[in-house]
Amino acid sequence: MSIVDMRFHTQTLTSKGRRYHFDSIECYYHFHEKIGGQSKKVWMSNFQNPNEYLDEDHAFIIKSNQIRSPMGEGYAAFKSKYDYDSIFQ
């Protein structure tokens, strides 16, 4: 899969040790449902700093119509709510 906008890049490591890359958080969510929740670890690009990956458990994930994600559902990951508010509020 091509990653068009690195602000939305998401990757997962499955319980079988396979790594998958997605161009958006929502693509990962659809994949996660399809494989029955067998993701072992998930990382998402920090929207403010795409070179930094956030562990899904520590990311502030927002869905907003102000965000234009590649698949159009408006999901993005931030370090905190403050980081989101500093851009979109």
Phi and psi restraints in degrees (range 20) as a CNS / XPLOR table:
assign (resid 1 and name C) (resid 2 and name N)
       (resid 2 and name CA) (resid 2 and name C) 1.0 -81.8 20.0 2
assign (resid 2 and name N) (resid 2 and name CA)
       (resid 2 and name C) (resid 3 and name N) 1.0 136.1 20.0 2
assign (resid 2 and name C) (resid 3 and name N)
       (resid 3 and name CA) (resid 3 and name C) 1.0 -99.2 20.0 2
assign (resid 3 and name N) (resid 3 and name CA)
       (resid 3 and name C) (resid 4 and name N) 1.0 107.7 20.0 2
assign (resid 3 and name C) (resid 4 and name N)
       (resid 4 and name CA) (resid 4 and name C) 1.0 -82.2 20.0 2
assign (resid 4 and name N) (resid 4 and name CA)
       (resid 4 and name C) (resid 5 and name N) 1.0 -44.2 20.0 2
assign (resid 4 and name C) (resid 5 and name N)
       (resid 5 and name CA) (resid 5 and name C) 1.0 -127.4 20.0 2
assign (resid 5 and name N) (resid 5 and name CA)
       (resid 5 and name C) (resid 6 and name N) 1.0 108.3 20.0 2
assign (resid 5 and name C) (resid 6 and name N)
       (resid 6 and name CA) (resid 6 and name C) 1.0 -64.3 20.0 2
assign (resid 6 and name N) (resid 6 and name CA)
       (resid 6 and name C) (resid 7 and name N) 1.0 -14.2 20.0 2
assign (resid 6 and name C) (resid 7 and name N)
       (resid 7 and name CA) (resid 7 and name C) 1.0 -64.5 20.0 2
assign (resid 7 and name N) (resid 7 and name CA)
       (resid 7 and name C) (resid 8 and name N) 1.0 -18.2 20.0 2
assign (resid 7 and name C) (resid 8 and name N)
       (resid 8 and name CA) (resid 8 and name C) 1.0 -115.2 20.0 2
assign (resid 8 and name N) (resid 8 and name CA)
       (resid 8 and name C) (resid 9 and name N) 1.0 2.0 20.0 2
assign (resid 8 and name C) (resid 9 and name N)
       (resid 9 and name CA) (resid 9 and name C) 1.0 -58.8 20.0 2
assign (resid 9 and name N) (resid 9 and name CA)
       (resid 9 and name C) (resid 10 and name N) 1.0 132.4 20.0 2
assign (resid 9 and name C) (resid 10 and name N)
       (resid 10 and name CA) (resid 10 and name C) 1.0 -133.8 20.0 2
assign (resid 10 and name N) (resid 10 and name CA)
       (resid 10 and name C) (resid 11 and name N) 1.0 141.6 20.0 2
assign (resid 10 and name C) (resid 11 and name N)
       (resid 11 and name CA) (resid 11 and name C) 1.0 -137.8 20.0 2
assign (resid 11 and name N) (resid 11 and name CA)
       (resid 11 and name C) (resid 12 and name N) 1.0 154.0 20.0 2
assign (resid 11 and name C) (resid 12 and name N)
       (resid 12 and name CA) (resid 12 and name C) 1.0 -136.8 20.0 2
assign (resid 12 and name N) (resid 12 and name CA)
       (resid 12 and name C) (resid 13 and name N) 1.0 152.5 20.0 2
assign (resid 12 and name C) (resid 13 and name N)
       (resid 13 and name CA) (resid 13 and name C) 1.0 -115.2 20.0 2
assign (resid 13 and name N) (resid 13 and name CA)
       (resid 13 and name C) (resid 14 and name N) 1.0 120.7 20.0 2
assign (resid 13 and name C) (resid 14 and name N)
       (resid 14 and name CA) (resid 14 and name C) 1.0 -80.9 20.0 2
assign (resid 14 and name N) (resid 14 and name CA)
       (resid 14 and name C) (resid 15 and name N) 1.0 167.9 20.0 2
assign (resid 14 and name C) (resid 15 and name N)
       (resid 15 and name CA) (resid 15 and name C) 1.0 -64.4 20.0 2
assign (resid 15 and name N) (resid 15 and name CA)
       (resid 15 and name C) (resid 16 and name N) 1.0 -18.0 20.0 2
assign (resid 15 and name C) (resid 16 and name N)
       (resid 16 and name CA) (resid 16 and name C) 1.0 -90.9 20.0 2
assign (resid 16 and name N) (resid 16 and name CA)
       (resid 16 and name C) (resid 17 and name N) 1.0 2.0 20.0 2
assign (resid 16 and name C) (resid 17 and name N)
       (resid 17 and name CA) (resid 17 and name C) 1.0 87.8 20.0 2
assign (resid 17 and name N) (resid 17 and name CA)
       (resid 17 and name C) (resid 18 and name N) 1.0 10.8 20.0 2
assign (resid 17 and name C) (resid 18 and name N)
       (resid 18 and name CA) (resid 18 and name C) 1.0 -92.4 20.0 2
assign (resid 18 and name N) (resid 18 and name CA)
       (resid 18 and name C) (resid 19 and name N) 1.0 138.9 20.0 2
assign (resid 18 and name C) (resid 19 and name N)
       (resid 19 and name CA) (resid 19 and name C) 1.0 -104.9 20.0 2
assign (resid 19 and name N) (resid 19 and name CA)
       (resid 19 and name C) (resid 20 and name N) 1.0 132.4 20.0 2
assign (resid 19 and name C) (resid 20 and name N)
       (resid 20 and name CA) (resid 20 and name C) 1.0 -124.2 20.0 2
assign (resid 20 and name N) (resid 20 and name CA)
       (resid 20 and name C) (resid 21 and name N) 1.0 143.7 20.0 2
assign (resid 20 and name C) (resid 21 and name N)
       (resid 21 and name CA) (resid 21 and name C) 1.0 -115.6 20.0 2
assign (resid 21 and name N) (resid 21 and name CA)
       (resid 21 and name C) (resid 22 and name N) 1.0 143.0 20.0 2
assign (resid 21 and name C) (resid 22 and name N)
       (resid 22 and name CA) (resid 22 and name C) 1.0 -132.2 20.0 2
assign (resid 22 and name N) (resid 22 and name CA)
       (resid 22 and name C) (resid 23 and name N) 1.0 149.2 20.0 2
assign (resid 22 and name C) (resid 23 and name N)
       (resid 23 and name CA) (resid 23 and name C) 1.0 -85.1 20.0 2
assign (resid 23 and name N) (resid 23 and name CA)
       (resid 23 and name C) (resid 24 and name N) 1.0 -3.2 20.0 2
assign (resid 23 and name C) (resid 24 and name N)
       (resid 24 and name CA) (resid 24 and name C) 1.0 -158.9 20.0 2
assign (resid 24 and name N) (resid 24 and name CA)
       (resid 24 and name C) (resid 25 and name N) 1.0 159.1 20.0 2
assign (resid 24 and name C) (resid 25 and name N)
       (resid 25 and name CA) (resid 25 and name C) 1.0 -63.6 20.0 2
assign (resid 25 and name N) (resid 25 and name CA)
       (resid 25 and name C) (resid 26 and name N) 1.0 -40.4 20.0 2
assign (resid 25 and name C) (resid 26 and name N)
       (resid 26 and name CA) (resid 26 and name C) 1.0 -64.5 20.0 2
assign (resid 26 and name N) (resid 26 and name CA)
       (resid 26 and name C) (resid 27 and name N) 1.0 -32.6 20.0 2
assign (resid 26 and name C) (resid 27 and name N)
       (resid 27 and name CA) (resid 27 and name C) 1.0 -64.3 20.0 2
assign (resid 27 and name N) (resid 27 and name CA)
       (resid 27 and name C) (resid 28 and name N) 1.0 -40.6 20.0 2
assign (resid 27 and name C) (resid 28 and name N)
       (resid 28 and name CA) (resid 28 and name C) 1.0 -62.6 20.0 2
assign (resid 28 and name N) (resid 28 and name CA)
       (resid 28 and name C) (resid 29 and name N) 1.0 -44.3 20.0 2
assign (resid 28 and name C) (resid 29 and name N)
       (resid 29 and name CA) (resid 29 and name C) 1.0 -57.8 20.0 2
assign (resid 29 and name N) (resid 29 and name CA)
       (resid 29 and name C) (resid 30 and name N) 1.0 -42.2 20.0 2
assign (resid 29 and name C) (resid 30 and name N)
       (resid 30 and name CA) (resid 30 and name C) 1.0 -65.6 20.0 2
assign (resid 30 and name N) (resid 30 and name CA)
       (resid 30 and name C) (resid 31 and name N) 1.0 -41.9 20.0 2
assign (resid 30 and name C) (resid 31 and name N)
       (resid 31 and name CA) (resid 31 and name C) 1.0 -62.5 20.0 2
assign (resid 31 and name N) (resid 31 and name CA)
       (resid 31 and name C) (resid 32 and name N) 1.0 -44.5 20.0 2
assign (resid 31 and name C) (resid 32 and name N)
       (resid 32 and name CA) (resid 32 and name C) 1.0 -58.4 20.0 2
assign (resid 32 and name N) (resid 32 and name CA)
       (resid 32 and name C) (resid 33 and name N) 1.0 -42.9 20.0 2
assign (resid 32 and name C) (resid 33 and name N)
       (resid 33 and name CA) (resid 33 and name C) 1.0 -64.0 20.0 2
assign (resid 33 and name N) (resid 33 and name CA)
       (resid 33 and name C) (resid 34 and name N) 1.0 -41.6 20.0 2
assign (resid 33 and name C) (resid 34 and name N)
       (resid 34 and name CA) (resid 34 and name C) 1.0 -62.7 20.0 2
assign (resid 34 and name N) (resid 34 and name CA)
       (resid 34 and name C) (resid 35 and name N) 1.0 -39.0 20.0 2
assign (resid 34 and name C) (resid 35 and name N)
       (resid 35 and name CA) (resid 35 and name C) 1.0 -90.8 20.0 2
assign (resid 35 and name N) (resid 35 and name CA)
       (resid 35 and name C) (resid 36 and name N) 1.0 6.5 20.0 2
assign (resid 35 and name C) (resid 36 and name N)
       (resid 36 and name CA) (resid 36 and name C) 1.0 74.0 20.0 2
assign (resid 36 and name N) (resid 36 and name CA)
       (resid 36 and name C) (resid 37 and name N) 1.0 33.6 20.0 2
assign (resid 36 and name C) (resid 37 and name N)
       (resid 37 and name CA) (resid 37 and name C) 1.0 69.8 20.0 2
assign (resid 37 and name N) (resid 37 and name CA)
       (resid 37 and name C) (resid 38 and name N) 1.0 33.3 20.0 2
assign (resid 37 and name C) (resid 38 and name N)
       (resid 38 and name CA) (resid 38 and name C) 1.0 -94.8 20.0 2
assign (resid 38 and name N) (resid 38 and name CA)
       (resid 38 and name C) (resid 39 and name N) 1.0 24.4 20.0 2
assign (resid 38 and name C) (resid 39 and name N)
       (resid 39 and name CA) (resid 39 and name C) 1.0 -77.0 20.0 2
assign (resid 39 and name N) (resid 39 and name CA)
       (resid 39 and name C) (resid 40 and name N) 1.0 133.1 20.0 2
assign (resid 39 and name C) (resid 40 and name N)
       (resid 40 and name CA) (resid 40 and name C) 1.0 -89.9 20.0 2
assign (resid 40 and name N) (resid 40 and name CA)
       (resid 40 and name C) (resid 41 and name N) 1.0 -39.9 20.0 2
assign (resid 40 and name C) (resid 41 and name N)
       (resid 41 and name CA) (resid 41 and name C) 1.0 -147.9 20.0 2
assign (resid 41 and name N) (resid 41 and name CA)
       (resid 41 and name C) (resid 42 and name N) 1.0 144.5 20.0 2
assign (resid 41 and name C) (resid 42 and name N)
       (resid 42 and name CA) (resid 42 and name C) 1.0 -136.8 20.0 2
assign (resid 42 and name N) (resid 42 and name CA)
       (resid 42 and name C) (resid 43 and name N) 1.0 135.2 20.0 2
assign (resid 42 and name C) (resid 43 and name N)
       (resid 43 and name CA) (resid 43 and name C) 1.0 -125.9 20.0 2
assign (resid 43 and name N) (resid 43 and name CA)
       (resid 43 and name C) (resid 44 and name N) 1.0 142.3 20.0 2
assign (resid 43 and name C) (resid 44 and name N)
       (resid 44 and name CA) (resid 44 and name C) 1.0 -129.2 20.0 2
assign (resid 44 and name N) (resid 44 and name CA)
       (resid 44 and name C) (resid 45 and name N) 1.0 143.3 20.0 2
assign (resid 44 and name C) (resid 45 and name N)
       (resid 45 and name CA) (resid 45 and name C) 1.0 -66.3 20.0 2
assign (resid 45 and name N) (resid 45 and name CA)
       (resid 45 and name C) (resid 46 and name N) 1.0 139.9 20.0 2
assign (resid 45 and name C) (resid 46 and name N)
       (resid 46 and name CA) (resid 46 and name C) 1.0 -71.9 20.0 2
assign (resid 46 and name N) (resid 46 and name CA)
       (resid 46 and name C) (resid 47 and name N) 1.0 120.6 20.0 2
assign (resid 46 and name C) (resid 47 and name N)
       (resid 47 and name CA) (resid 47 and name C) 1.0 -53.9 20.0 2
assign (resid 47 and name N) (resid 47 and name CA)
       (resid 47 and name C) (resid 48 and name N) 1.0 -39.2 20.0 2
assign (resid 47 and name C) (resid 48 and name N)
       (resid 48 and name CA) (resid 48 and name C) 1.0 -77.6 20.0 2
assign (resid 48 and name N) (resid 48 and name CA)
       (resid 48 and name C) (resid 49 and name N) 1.0 -25.2 20.0 2
assign (resid 48 and name C) (resid 49 and name N)
       (resid 49 and name CA) (resid 49 and name C) 1.0 -141.6 20.0 2
assign (resid 49 and name N) (resid 49 and name CA)
       (resid 49 and name C) (resid 50 and name N) 1.0 85.5 20.0 2
assign (resid 49 and name C) (resid 50 and name N)
       (resid 50 and name CA) (resid 50 and name C) 1.0 -59.4 20.0 2
assign (resid 50 and name N) (resid 50 and name CA)
       (resid 50 and name C) (resid 51 and name N) 1.0 -14.9 20.0 2
assign (resid 50 and name C) (resid 51 and name N)
       (resid 51 and name CA) (resid 51 and name C) 1.0 -82.4 20.0 2
assign (resid 51 and name N) (resid 51 and name CA)
       (resid 51 and name C) (resid 52 and name N) 1.0 -4.5 20.0 2
assign (resid 51 and name C) (resid 52 and name N)
       (resid 52 and name CA) (resid 52 and name C) 1.0 -108.5 20.0 2
assign (resid 52 and name N) (resid 52 and name CA)
       (resid 52 and name C) (resid 53 and name N) 1.0 130.4 20.0 2
assign (resid 52 and name C) (resid 53 and name N)
       (resid 53 and name CA) (resid 53 and name C) 1.0 -102.5 20.0 2
assign (resid 53 and name N) (resid 53 and name CA)
       (resid 53 and name C) (resid 54 and name N) 1.0 139.4 20.0 2
assign (resid 53 and name C) (resid 54 and name N)
       (resid 54 and name CA) (resid 54 and name C) 1.0 -110.7 20.0 2
assign (resid 54 and name N) (resid 54 and name CA)
       (resid 54 and name C) (resid 55 and name N) 1.0 135.6 20.0 2
assign (resid 54 and name C) (resid 55 and name N)
       (resid 55 and name CA) (resid 55 and name C) 1.0 -67.4 20.0 2
assign (resid 55 and name N) (resid 55 and name CA)
       (resid 55 and name C) (resid 56 and name N) 1.0 136.0 20.0 2
assign (resid 55 and name C) (resid 56 and name N)
       (resid 56 and name CA) (resid 56 and name C) 1.0 -53.6 20.0 2
assign (resid 56 and name N) (resid 56 and name CA)
       (resid 56 and name C) (resid 57 and name N) 1.0 -36.4 20.0 2
assign (resid 56 and name C) (resid 57 and name N)
       (resid 57 and name CA) (resid 57 and name C) 1.0 -67.8 20.0 2
assign (resid 57 and name N) (resid 57 and name CA)
       (resid 57 and name C) (resid 58 and name N) 1.0 -19.5 20.0 2
assign (resid 57 and name C) (resid 58 and name N)
       (resid 58 and name CA) (resid 58 and name C) 1.0 -115.8 20.0 2
assign (resid 58 and name N) (resid 58 and name CA)
       (resid 58 and name C) (resid 59 and name N) 1.0 2.2 20.0 2
assign (resid 58 and name C) (resid 59 and name N)
       (resid 59 and name CA) (resid 59 and name C) 1.0 -88.1 20.0 2
assign (resid 59 and name N) (resid 59 and name CA)
       (resid 59 and name C) (resid 60 and name N) 1.0 147.1 20.0 2
assign (resid 59 and name C) (resid 60 and name N)
       (resid 60 and name CA) (resid 60 and name C) 1.0 -94.6 20.0 2
assign (resid 60 and name N) (resid 60 and name CA)
       (resid 60 and name C) (resid 61 and name N) 1.0 106.2 20.0 2
assign (resid 60 and name C) (resid 61 and name N)
       (resid 61 and name CA) (resid 61 and name C) 1.0 -99.6 20.0 2
assign (resid 61 and name N) (resid 61 and name CA)
       (resid 61 and name C) (resid 62 and name N) 1.0 127.2 20.0 2
assign (resid 61 and name C) (resid 62 and name N)
       (resid 62 and name CA) (resid 62 and name C) 1.0 -122.1 20.0 2
assign (resid 62 and name N) (resid 62 and name CA)
       (resid 62 and name C) (resid 63 and name N) 1.0 146.4 20.0 2
assign (resid 62 and name C) (resid 63 and name N)
       (resid 63 and name CA) (resid 63 and name C) 1.0 -119.3 20.0 2
assign (resid 63 and name N) (resid 63 and name CA)
       (resid 63 and name C) (resid 64 and name N) 1.0 120.8 20.0 2
assign (resid 63 and name C) (resid 64 and name N)
       (resid 64 and name CA) (resid 64 and name C) 1.0 -146.7 20.0 2
assign (resid 64 and name N) (resid 64 and name CA)
       (resid 64 and name C) (resid 65 and name N) 1.0 144.4 20.0 2
assign (resid 64 and name C) (resid 65 and name N)
       (resid 65 and name CA) (resid 65 and name C) 1.0 -75.9 20.0 2
assign (resid 65 and name N) (resid 65 and name CA)
       (resid 65 and name C) (resid 66 and name N) 1.0 -5.3 20.0 2
assign (resid 65 and name C) (resid 66 and name N)
       (resid 66 and name CA) (resid 66 and name C) 1.0 -81.6 20.0 2
assign (resid 66 and name N) (resid 66 and name CA)
       (resid 66 and name C) (resid 67 and name N) 1.0 -15.1 20.0 2
assign (resid 66 and name C) (resid 67 and name N)
       (resid 67 and name CA) (resid 67 and name C) 1.0 -100.1 20.0 2
assign (resid 67 and name N) (resid 67 and name CA)
       (resid 67 and name C) (resid 68 and name N) 1.0 128.7 20.0 2
assign (resid 67 and name C) (resid 68 and name N)
       (resid 68 and name CA) (resid 68 and name C) 1.0 -103.6 20.0 2
assign (resid 68 and name N) (resid 68 and name CA)
       (resid 68 and name C) (resid 69 and name N) 1.0 82.6 20.0 2
assign (resid 68 and name C) (resid 69 and name N)
       (resid 69 and name CA) (resid 69 and name C) 1.0 -79.7 20.0 2
assign (resid 69 and name N) (resid 69 and name CA)
       (resid 69 and name C) (resid 70 and name N) 1.0 159.8 20.0 2
assign (resid 69 and name C) (resid 70 and name N)
       (resid 70 and name CA) (resid 70 and name C) 1.0 -55.5 20.0 2
assign (resid 70 and name N) (resid 70 and name CA)
       (resid 70 and name C) (resid 71 and name N) 1.0 -34.1 20.0 2
assign (resid 70 and name C) (resid 71 and name N)
       (resid 71 and name CA) (resid 71 and name C) 1.0 -98.9 20.0 2
assign (resid 71 and name N) (resid 71 and name CA)
       (resid 71 and name C) (resid 72 and name N) 1.0 2.3 20.0 2
assign (resid 71 and name C) (resid 72 and name N)
       (resid 72 and name CA) (resid 72 and name C) 1.0 84.3 20.0 2
assign (resid 72 and name N) (resid 72 and name CA)
       (resid 72 and name C) (resid 73 and name N) 1.0 4.3 20.0 2
assign (resid 72 and name C) (resid 73 and name N)
       (resid 73 and name CA) (resid 73 and name C) 1.0 -91.0 20.0 2
assign (resid 73 and name N) (resid 73 and name CA)
       (resid 73 and name C) (resid 74 and name N) 1.0 -8.7 20.0 2
assign (resid 73 and name C) (resid 74 and name N)
       (resid 74 and name CA) (resid 74 and name C) 1.0 79.0 20.0 2
assign (resid 74 and name N) (resid 74 and name CA)
       (resid 74 and name C) (resid 75 and name N) 1.0 28.4 20.0 2
assign (resid 74 and name C) (resid 75 and name N)
       (resid 75 and name CA) (resid 75 and name C) 1.0 -91.0 20.0 2
assign (resid 75 and name N) (resid 75 and name CA)
       (resid 75 and name C) (resid 76 and name N) 1.0 142.0 20.0 2
assign (resid 75 and name C) (resid 76 and name N)
       (resid 76 and name CA) (resid 76 and name C) 1.0 -152.7 20.0 2
assign (resid 76 and name N) (resid 76 and name CA)
       (resid 76 and name C) (resid 77 and name N) 1.0 155.7 20.0 2
assign (resid 76 and name C) (resid 77 and name N)
       (resid 77 and name CA) (resid 77 and name C) 1.0 -112.4 20.0 2
assign (resid 77 and name N) (resid 77 and name CA)
       (resid 77 and name C) (resid 78 and name N) 1.0 137.1 20.0 2
assign (resid 77 and name C) (resid 78 and name N)
       (resid 78 and name CA) (resid 78 and name C) 1.0 -131.5 20.0 2
assign (resid 78 and name N) (resid 78 and name CA)
       (resid 78 and name C) (resid 79 and name N) 1.0 163.6 20.0 2
assign (resid 78 and name C) (resid 79 and name N)
       (resid 79 and name CA) (resid 79 and name C) 1.0 -70.7 20.0 2
assign (resid 79 and name N) (resid 79 and name CA)
       (resid 79 and name C) (resid 80 and name N) 1.0 -32.0 20.0 2
assign (resid 79 and name C) (resid 80 and name N)
       (resid 80 and name CA) (resid 80 and name C) 1.0 -157.4 20.0 2
assign (resid 80 and name N) (resid 80 and name CA)
       (resid 80 and name C) (resid 81 and name N) 1.0 168.4 20.0 2
assign (resid 80 and name C) (resid 81 and name N)
       (resid 81 and name CA) (resid 81 and name C) 1.0 -64.7 20.0 2
assign (resid 81 and name N) (resid 81 and name CA)
       (resid 81 and name C) (resid 82 and name N) 1.0 -34.9 20.0 2
assign (resid 81 and name C) (resid 82 and name N)
       (resid 82 and name CA) (resid 82 and name C) 1.0 -57.9 20.0 2
assign (resid 82 and name N) (resid 82 and name CA)
       (resid 82 and name C) (resid 83 and name N) 1.0 -42.9 20.0 2
assign (resid 82 and name C) (resid 83 and name N)
       (resid 83 and name CA) (resid 83 and name C) 1.0 -62.7 20.0 2
assign (resid 83 and name N) (resid 83 and name CA)
       (resid 83 and name C) (resid 84 and name N) 1.0 -41.3 20.0 2
assign (resid 83 and name C) (resid 84 and name N)
       (resid 84 and name CA) (resid 84 and name C) 1.0 -63.9 20.0 2
assign (resid 84 and name N) (resid 84 and name CA)
       (resid 84 and name C) (resid 85 and name N) 1.0 -48.7 20.0 2
assign (resid 84 and name C) (resid 85 and name N)
       (resid 85 and name CA) (resid 85 and name C) 1.0 -60.7 20.0 2
assign (resid 85 and name N) (resid 85 and name CA)
       (resid 85 and name C) (resid 86 and name N) 1.0 -33.6 20.0 2
assign (resid 85 and name C) (resid 86 and name N)
       (resid 86 and name CA) (resid 86 and name C) 1.0 -67.0 20.0 2
assign (resid 86 and name N) (resid 86 and name CA)
       (resid 86 and name C) (resid 87 and name N) 1.0 -19.8 20.0 2
assign (resid 86 and name C) (resid 87 and name N)
       (resid 87 and name CA) (resid 87 and name C) 1.0 -101.8 20.0 2
assign (resid 87 and name N) (resid 87 and name CA)
       (resid 87 and name C) (resid 88 and name N) 1.0 -44.1 20.0 2
assign (resid 87 and name C) (resid 88 and name N)
       (resid 88 and name CA) (resid 88 and name C) 1.0 -108.8 20.0 2
assign (resid 88 and name N) (resid 88 and name CA)
       (resid 88 and name C) (resid 89 and name N) 1.0 -2.5 20.0 2
